[in-house]
């Protein structure tokens, strides 16, 4: 999906209750983690909610080249096609007005554009700039035909363009996966040429394969990619787009009547979560990345009643410190917190030492595992649970599950 789409269409999970399939976790003692309520932190509350930085691989590049969304490309292709149908000649370039009023000009791939007696087809090749967008290079194709009744202009999904099959996306079921702003852009582009109603069929060769790299299928978008873009511009490595796609995933789960979610920090933890909560509908699993706080707030807005969070030691430690934005550039592991946990859970000297030996929580985790002593890990889960609940004012039931870095097996959980 386009990275610049705050209304982005992505993925999400069947309503069941968390049953007895969890791996048994050793119980903690009463004097352990539940009593850890005070700890030191060098980070301000404002720091805890900062957006993550761009990836290291992009550092040093002064100007990342922006690109165009599928919505902009679809508008351009449709406009080029209607010009061809109206004048008998498809233009080499076509201008499109973006939502903010800026006018941009896109080239038309004339080698693949055609005009017939009652239809015209134009192709605009998507350029996503420096963004690693799976739809980069897609041949956005629009075929325009005249309509001979009083019906308004229709936008249809051809091969490679997804069709909506579930509620919750703001698009009627059965309609093409075209979000509202691109739809307005397309209709406006057509009306700039002629007020006469037409039928526009969008296709993208290989779009069904591209869609496999998105979460479309999980959200019930079948058959291909979506036509997206609230600004019309693809901003490289846009964190806003990823955050927005997470919120939309939660919207879809809620619209389907589910009141429970499984939030996963990354792809590995999501894979582990699907084993822990086997039998759940895939729409319930939301990969939140570093946007745990945003996901929790959206769950509150959608009246979710229960959330299970699955992650590894590093991210859980940051959550335990009250950091809801867990990107490694914006938050460091609080070794003082780990030391407090180790002391409060009466850990071995080796575990206490490991708390401050390194800046990574993984080392602390591995020492706990090596000594087969899980109370510190359970305590960390409990503290993370408490901080998440504090963040959303105890709006719903919450549980935190820690999985192993390598095997993905369940290692610890809060003990409530």
PyMOL commands that set and color helices and strands:
alter all, ss='L'
color gray80, all
select helices_A, chain A and resi 33-35+46-49+56-58+70-87+110-112+180-191+207-211+217-219+239-255+267-276+282-284+292-301+313-320+335-344+349-357+361-370+375-391
alter helices_A, ss='H'
color red, helices_A
select strands_A, chain A and resi 67-68+93-97+103-107+114-115+119-125+139-146+154-157+160-161+163-164+198-204+221-222+224-225+233-234+260-264+285-287+306-311+397-403+410-413
alter strands_A, ss='S'
color yellow, strands_A
deselect
rebuild
show_as cartoon
